[in-house]
Amino acid sequence: MDGRGAWDGQFLEPGGPCPIIARMKITPLDIRQKRFDAGFRGFARREVEAYLELLAGEFEEVVKENIGLKEELKRTQSRLEQHLERERTLQETMVTAQRISEDLKSVAKKEADIILADAEHQAEKIVQGAHNKLVQVVEDINELKRQRVQFESQVRSVVDSHMKLLETFRSPSFADRDYERIEDNVAFLAQKKASATE
């Protein structure tokens, strides 16, 4: 018997705790129906039957409790399996979320690198364009300076030509001297003619 007075399914020898038969499958009905052979100076039959009935009742309670505990154990195991399944699902979700997060970080880094490279390329193009424009402006300025020098030279040449022409007009020329001589000849002839008519 255990601490509750219930039989644990082992037969014990009168002299010690060694089990004769290992745990047996015994039901409360087996206990109630058990009959012992009457022997010389045997046990009091009513006491044995009363004890067996008490033992059967206790054993029945133990069996009911055992069934209840097994059912509770099944429910607990079911809840435990549900919790374990939820934990596995949560872990898988966390792993998936971490992988997605890492993938998003990787994609974002690649996109940032692409944007940065494109921005650097655009900046290089802008700088190159500005440099080309600067070179073009410098060339345009040099061309304008050259054209200015050329224009000044042409204007100076025209002015010099006009000055020379003006100086030519200011000095007495061969035509002027011829004109004076012609005038003298005309005057002379006119006087001669006038003298002839008188």
Secondary structure, 3 states (H helix, E strand, C coil): CCCCCCCCCCEECCCCCCEEECCCCCCHHHHHHCCCCCCCCCCCHHHHHHHHHHHHHHHHHHHHHHHHHHHHHHHHHHHHHHHHHHHHHHHHHHHHHHHHHHHHHHHHHHHHHHHHHHHHHHHHHHHHHHHHHHHHHHHHHHHHHHHHHHHHHHHHHHHHHHHHHHHHHHCCCHHHHHHHHHHHHHHHHHHHHHHHHC
